[in-house]
Amino acid sequence: MNQIQAPKSIPYNKSRYLFLAGSIEMGAAERWQDLAVRELKNSVWTLLNPRRDDWDSSWEQSVDSPKFVEQVSWELEAMERAEYIFMYFDKNTKSPITLLELGLWANNKGNVPSKLIVVCPEGFWRKGNVDVVCERYNIKRFNSITDAMRFFRDF
């Protein structure tokens, strides 16, 4: 397993990329990405992790803010390049960007199987919406991060 964190460059090679999408909301979300890294330490995957060590919450969320644009652009490219997108909804967050990303990737090219794998636990404020979207677009769902990581370890 390798890991590439935002905003580091993503090489064009034969790596199997897995993007870690989901709740971050600094201070509210658990650091679930660390669990994913531990669970997949002996796997074939290169994890694309948007959680960056140098994030500064004072950056303006604007197209005119170079650091913010760099982050969002990195995430979009990483999702496009990933073989799978693992998406986790922390029940202690609202996760508006994760919901946006679910909508962006749910209906991935019609009949092509979705590249999304979702964990949305009981207690997430929009679990019903997430479950209906996953059901409609045949998106694999798991009850826990550990269960989902087992799916990825089996490759």
Backbone as CSV, one residue per row, in Angstrom:
resi,resn,N_x,N_y,N_z,CA_x,CA_y,CA_z,C_x,C_y,C_z
1,MET,0.838,-1.175,0.000,0.000,0.000,0.000,0.883,1.238,0.000
2,ASN,0.507,2.162,-0.822,1.127,3.483,-0.833,0.030,4.493,-0.532
3,GLN,0.449,5.692,-0.181,-0.507,6.755,0.076,0.000,8.045,-0.542
4,ILE,-0.908,8.755,-1.196,-0.606,10.076,-1.734,-1.617,11.031,-1.098
5,GLN,-1.097,12.033,-0.399,-1.968,13.018,0.230,-2.000,14.283,-0.603
6,ALA,-3.164,14.939,-0.569,-3.285,16.234,-1.238,-2.249,17.178,-0.661
7,PRO,-1.668,18.011,-1.463,-1.840,18.239,-2.898,-0.740,17.605,-3.744
8,LYS,-0.120,16.530,-3.249,0.976,15.914,-3.989,0.498,15.384,-5.338
9,SER,1.377,15.400,-6.302,1.089,14.950,-7.659,0.740,13.452,-7.678
10,ILE,-0.215,13.091,-8.513,-0.635,11.701,-8.680,0.015,11.178,-9.959
11,PRO,0.947,10.232,-9.849,1.650,9.759,-11.044,0.732,8.990,-11.997
12,TYR,1.061,9.075,-13.270,0.389,8.255,-14.274,1.182,6.961,-14.386
13,ASN,0.719,5.941,-13.711,1.359,4.633,-13.780,0.279,3.566,-13.617
14,LYS,0.671,2.366,-13.365,-0.295,1.269,-13.298,-0.809,1.021,-11.883
15,SER,-0.651,1.981,-10.996,-1.140,1.824,-9.632,-2.655,1.677,-9.620
16,ARG,-3.130,0.953,-8.633,-4.568,0.830,-8.400,-4.928,1.890,-7.371
17,TYR,-5.614,2.925,-7.829,-5.917,4.061,-6.979,-7.283,3.908,-6.307
18,LEU,-7.294,4.210,-5.004,-8.507,4.216,-4.207,-8.587,5.576,-3.528
19,PHE,-9.625,6.337,-3.871,-9.805,7.670,-3.292,-10.597,7.568,-1.997
20,LEU,-10.133,8.251,-0.957,-10.797,8.255,0.342,-11.670,9.504,0.460
21,ALA,-12.918,9.377,0.048,-13.867,10.490,0.124,-14.645,10.376,1.421
22,GLY,-15.049,11.496,1.945,-15.907,11.413,3.118,-15.684,12.524,4.104
23,SER,-16.370,12.379,5.212,-16.403,13.392,6.259,-15.002,13.746,6.740
24,ILE,-14.731,15.041,6.761,-13.510,15.541,7.369,-13.886,16.573,8.433
25,GLU,-14.655,17.588,8.056,-15.103,18.639,8.973,-14.236,18.738,10.211
26,MET,-13.103,19.381,10.055,-12.067,19.462,11.084,-12.659,19.621,12.484
27,GLY,-12.320,18.683,13.341,-12.770,18.730,14.715,-14.063,17.974,14.977
28,ALA,-14.871,17.735,13.947,-16.149,17.031,14.140,-16.047,15.568,13.718
29,ALA,-15.352,15.299,12.648,-15.267,13.929,12.121,-14.102,13.181,12.755
30,GLU,-14.330,11.894,12.975,-13.222,11.055,13.424,-12.180,10.981,12.305
31,ARG,-10.960,10.642,12.645,-9.892,10.519,11.637,-9.962,9.119,11.024
32,TRP,-11.046,8.864,10.312,-11.312,7.546,9.736,-10.304,7.183,8.657
33,GLN,-9.689,8.170,8.016,-8.692,7.873,6.983,-7.519,7.092,7.581
34,ASP,-7.170,7.392,8.839,-6.088,6.659,9.501,-6.435,5.175,9.640
35,LEU,-7.697,4.882,9.946,-8.149,3.494,10.040,-8.041,2.812,8.675
36,ALA,-8.458,3.497,7.622,-8.363,2.932,6.269,-6.907,2.619,5.921
37,VAL,-5.999,3.516,6.255,-4.575,3.288,5.981,-4.088,2.048,6.730
38,ARG,-4.440,1.931,8.009,-4.021,0.751,8.790,-4.614,-0.529,8.220
39,GLU,-5.891,-0.498,7.867,-6.568,-1.699,7.369,-6.006,-2.172,6.032
40,LEU,-5.498,-1.245,5.230,-5.029,-1.603,3.884,-3.505,-1.579,3.757
41,LYS,-2.800,-1.606,4.881,-1.341,-1.463,4.839,-0.640,-2.528,4.008
42,ASN,-1.204,-3.708,3.876,-0.574,-4.773,3.084,-1.337,-5.059,1.792
43,SER,-1.996,-4.060,1.265,-2.826,-4.264,0.074,-2.129,-3.757,-1.190
44,VAL,-2.807,-3.953,-2.313,-2.290,-3.517,-3.616,-2.606,-2.051,-3.914
45,TRP,-3.376,-1.401,-3.052,-3.907,-0.076,-3.350,-2.923,1.051,-3.078
46,THR,-3.045,2.093,-3.902,-2.446,3.381,-3.594,-3.603,4.276,-3.172
47,LEU,-3.574,4.706,-1.913,-4.665,5.516,-1.375,-4.454,6.977,-1.729
48,LEU,-5.491,7.580,-2.251,-5.492,9.011,-2.559,-6.262,9.689,-1.437
49,ASN,-5.536,10.369,-0.561,-6.094,10.893,0.682,-6.167,12.420,0.627
50,PRO,-7.373,12.983,0.634,-7.508,14.440,0.566,-7.175,15.163,1.869
51,ARG,-7.082,14.414,2.978,-6.759,15.061,4.265,-5.310,15.499,4.212
52,ARG,-5.094,16.792,4.280,-3.730,17.314,4.174,-3.260,17.875,5.495
53,ASP,-1.995,17.617,5.761,-1.405,18.018,7.030,-1.293,19.531,7.169
54,ASP,-1.205,20.236,6.057,-1.012,21.688,6.121,-2.290,22.472,5.843
55,TRP,-3.471,21.838,5.999,-4.734,22.547,5.741,-4.863,23.734,6.691
56,ASP,-5.338,24.842,6.151,-5.539,26.058,6.936,-6.986,26.489,6.751
57,SER,-7.774,26.379,7.806,-9.206,26.677,7.698,-9.483,28.155,7.426
58,SER,-8.456,28.985,7.459,-8.669,30.396,7.131,-8.669,30.642,5.617
59,TRP,-8.280,29.626,4.831,-8.320,29.813,3.377,-9.756,30.075,2.952
60,GLU,-9.928,31.105,2.161,-11.266,31.448,1.673,-11.733,30.383,0.677
61,GLN,-12.954,29.929,0.850,-13.519,28.941,-0.064,-14.094,29.687,-1.269
62,SER,-13.174,30.005,-2.164,-13.496,30.830,-3.323,-12.638,30.413,-4.504
63,VAL,-13.171,30.570,-5.690,-12.412,30.289,-6.904,-11.221,31.246,-7.033
64,ASP,-11.231,32.320,-6.258,-10.131,33.279,-6.277,-9.043,32.963,-5.247
65,SER,-9.208,31.865,-4.511,-8.238,31.455,-3.497,-7.399,30.301,-4.046
66,PRO,-6.147,30.560,-4.414,-5.325,29.527,-5.058,-5.184,28.231,-4.258
67,LYS,-4.989,28.311,-2.945,-4.836,27.093,-2.133,-6.134,26.286,-2.094
68,PHE,-7.264,26.965,-2.005,-8.554,26.287,-2.009,-8.800,25.617,-3.360
69,VAL,-8.541,26.327,-4.446,-8.714,25.771,-5.792,-7.778,24.575,-5.983
70,GLU,-6.561,24.669,-5.494,-5.611,23.556,-5.574,-6.194,22.310,-4.904
71,GLN,-6.767,22.471,-3.717,-7.330,21.344,-2.972,-8.509,20.718,-3.716
72,VAL,-9.464,21.530,-4.117,-10.656,21.008,-4.792,-10.278,20.367,-6.121
73,SER,-9.384,20.983,-6.854,-8.944,20.423,-8.142,-8.242,19.083,-7.945
74,TRP,-7.404,18.995,-6.903,-6.725,17.731,-6.601,-7.756,16.642,-6.318
75,GLU,-8.750,16.958,-5.511,-9.774,15.979,-5.168,-10.556,15.525,-6.408
76,LEU,-10.928,16.454,-7.269,-11.663,16.088,-8.486,-10.828,15.187,-9.386
77,GLU,-9.550,15.552,-9.567,-8.678,14.718,-10.388,-8.497,13.338,-9.763
78,ALA,-8.311,13.301,-8.460,-8.113,12.024,-7.769,-9.339,11.123,-7.933
79,MET,-10.528,11.678,-7.813,-11.737,10.868,-8.010,-11.845,10.372,-9.443
80,GLU,-11.499,11.215,-10.392,-11.540,10.801,-11.797,-10.564,9.667,-12.063
81,ARG,-9.388,9.724,-11.466,-8.334,8.746,-11.722,-8.508,7.456,-10.930
82,ALA,-9.274,7.503,-9.848,-9.414,6.345,-8.966,-10.197,5.215,-9.613
83,GLU,-9.758,4.001,-9.318,-10.518,2.809,-9.719,-11.786,2.710,-8.880
84,TYR,-11.668,3.028,-7.601,-12.805,3.073,-6.681,-12.732,4.334,-5.839
85,ILE,-13.922,4.776,-5.424,-14.048,5.883,-4.476,-14.722,5.314,-3.234
86,PHE,-13.974,5.285,-2.122,-14.558,4.870,-0.857,-15.104,6.117,-0.184
87,MET,-16.381,6.069,0.210,-17.058,7.233,0.745,-17.627,6.911,2.124
88,TYR,-17.197,7.685,3.117,-17.643,7.477,4.492,-18.357,8.718,5.009
89,PHE,-19.566,8.499,5.552,-20.362,9.568,6.147,-20.316,9.409,7.670
90,ASP,-19.581,10.280,8.353,-19.494,10.240,9.816,-20.811,10.766,10.384
91,LYS,-21.412,10.026,11.306,-22.715,10.413,11.853,-22.668,11.700,12.671
92,ASN,-21.486,12.163,13.042,-21.348,13.397,13.812,-21.150,14.634,12.949
93,THR,-21.349,14.488,11.640,-21.117,15.604,10.718,-22.315,15.803,9.796
94,LYS,-22.302,16.906,9.070,-23.298,17.164,8.016,-22.749,16.728,6.648
95,SER,-21.465,16.852,6.451,-20.762,16.385,5.250,-21.368,16.864,3.927
96,PRO,-21.555,18.176,3.758,-22.155,18.655,2.510,-21.333,18.349,1.268
97,ILE,-20.002,18.385,1.383,-19.169,18.113,0.212,-19.246,16.628,-0.142
98,THR,-19.294,15.763,0.856,-19.416,14.327,0.591,-20.752,14.031,-0.076
99,LEU,-21.811,14.693,0.358,-23.109,14.524,-0.300,-23.044,15.004,-1.751
100,LEU,-22.357,16.121,-1.979,-22.179,16.620,-3.348,-21.423,15.593,-4.191
101,GLU,-20.365,15.013,-3.617,-19.574,14.022,-4.351,-20.383,12.753,-4.621
102,LEU,-21.238,12.354,-3.685,-22.123,11.209,-3.929,-22.994,11.491,-5.147
103,GLY,-23.578,12.673,-5.205,-24.393,13.039,-6.360,-23.601,13.085,-7.649
104,LEU,-22.365,13.552,-7.565,-21.501,13.648,-8.743,-21.186,12.279,-9.328
105,TRP,-20.979,11.263,-8.468,-20.515,9.955,-8.920,-21.555,8.846,-8.897
106,ALA,-22.746,9.086,-8.354,-23.727,8.008,-8.198,-24.112,7.374,-9.527
107,ASN,-24.475,8.174,-10.494,-24.915,7.648,-11.780,-23.762,7.744,-12.768
108,ASN,-22.756,6.935,-12.559,-21.518,6.975,-13.327,-21.685,6.298,-14.683
109,LYS,-22.047,7.070,-15.677,-22.126,6.603,-17.062,-23.201,5.537,-17.286
110,GLY,-24.328,5.682,-16.658,-25.457,4.803,-16.940,-25.258,3.367,-16.519
111,ASN,-24.980,2.476,-17.476,-24.905,1.046,-17.194,-23.552,0.573,-16.673
112,VAL,-22.567,1.451,-16.619,-21.260,1.079,-16.093,-21.390,0.930,-14.574
113,PRO,-20.877,-0.155,-13.990,-20.975,-0.299,-12.530,-20.338,0.897,-11.819
114,SER,-20.950,1.304,-10.738,-20.455,2.450,-9.987,-19.091,2.153,-9.389
115,LYS,-18.251,3.175,-9.331,-16.954,3.041,-8.671,-17.041,3.418,-7.200
116,LEU,-18.256,3.730,-6.717,-18.452,4.111,-5.324,-18.640,2.899,-4.416
117,ILE,-18.054,2.980,-3.236,-18.288,2.050,-2.134,-18.620,2.949,-0.943
118,VAL,-19.774,2.730,-0.314,-20.274,3.676,0.690,-20.462,3.018,2.051
119,VAL,-20.085,3.763,3.091,-20.440,3.434,4.473,-21.184,4.653,5.023
120,CYS,-22.441,4.429,5.396,-23.268,5.489,5.970,-23.966,4.911,7.201
121,PRO,-23.425,5.147,8.389,-23.950,4.513,9.600,-25.291,5.088,10.054
122,GLU,-25.981,4.309,10.878,-27.184,4.810,11.534,-26.817,6.091,12.275
123,GLY,-27.698,7.054,12.222,-27.469,8.316,12.921,-27.003,9.434,12.013
124,PHE,-26.533,9.093,10.775,-26.173,10.177,9.856,-27.455,10.889,9.453
125,TRP,-27.471,12.198,9.508,-28.690,12.991,9.375,-29.418,12.807,8.044
126,ARG,-28.765,12.359,7.010,-29.403,12.122,5.709,-29.189,10.685,5.238
127,LYS,-29.106,9.758,6.184,-28.896,8.349,5.845,-29.953,7.850,4.874
128,GLY,-31.199,8.227,5.072,-32.265,7.785,4.170,-31.992,8.197,2.734
129,ASN,-31.585,9.435,2.531,-31.268,9.906,1.180,-30.103,9.121,0.587
130,VAL,-29.055,8.939,1.382,-27.881,8.204,0.907,-28.269,6.778,0.536
131,ASP,-29.050,6.118,1.391,-29.457,4.734,1.123,-30.299,4.614,-0.141
132,VAL,-31.215,5.555,-0.353,-32.059,5.506,-1.559,-31.209,5.697,-2.811
133,VAL,-30.280,6.650,-2.788,-29.402,6.870,-3.947,-28.565,5.618,-4.212
134,CYS,-28.014,5.036,-3.168,-27.195,3.829,-3.336,-28.030,2.681,-3.904
135,GLU,-29.230,2.531,-3.408,-30.118,1.469,-3.897,-30.451,1.690,-5.375
136,ARG,-30.828,2.893,-5.712,-31.226,3.205,-7.092,-30.098,2.969,-8.095
137,TYR,-28.862,3.332,-7.717,-27.744,3.246,-8.644,-26.829,2.061,-8.365
138,ASN,-27.335,1.089,-7.596,-26.623,-0.164,-7.353,-25.200,0.066,-6.832
139,ILE,-25.098,0.921,-5.816,-23.823,1.238,-5.196,-23.638,0.322,-3.995
140,LYS,-22.485,-0.325,-3.928,-22.188,-1.211,-2.798,-22.142,-0.406,-1.507
141,ARG,-22.785,-0.975,-0.466,-22.781,-0.348,0.856,-22.296,-1.356,1.885
142,PHE,-21.611,-0.828,2.878,-21.145,-1.641,3.991,-21.553,-0.971,5.291
143,ASN,-21.612,-1.774,6.356,-22.039,-1.259,7.652,-20.936,-0.562,8.430
144,SER,-19.682,-0.848,8.085,-18.570,-0.247,8.826,-17.373,-0.058,7.895
145,ILE,-16.464,0.793,8.329,-15.224,1.007,7.577,-14.450,-0.302,7.493
146,THR,-14.400,-1.039,8.585,-13.661,-2.304,8.608,-14.221,-3.289,7.597
147,ASP,-15.557,-3.391,7.503,-16.172,-4.282,6.510,-15.819,-3.846,5.091
148,ALA,-15.863,-2.557,4.839,-15.533,-2.049,3.502,-14.061,-2.298,3.173
149,MET,-13.182,-2.115,4.132,-11.756,-2.331,3.898,-11.477,-3.799,3.611
150,ARG,-12.242,-4.691,4.212,-12.109,-6.137,3.926,-12.387,-6.383,2.437
151,PHE,-13.380,-5.703,1.890,-13.685,-5.804,0.460,-12.450,-5.425,-0.371
152,PHE,-11.778,-4.345,-0.003,-10.600,-3.890,-0.756,-9.388,-4.788,-0.542
153,ARG,-9.262,-5.371,0.629,-8.131,-6.287,0.884,-8.234,-7.552,0.051
154,ASP,-9.429,-7.922,-0.370,-9.642,-9.170,-1.116,-9.204,-9.068,-2.585
155,PHE,-8.719,-7.918,-3.022,-8.259,-7.777,-4.416,-6.934,-8.466,-4.599
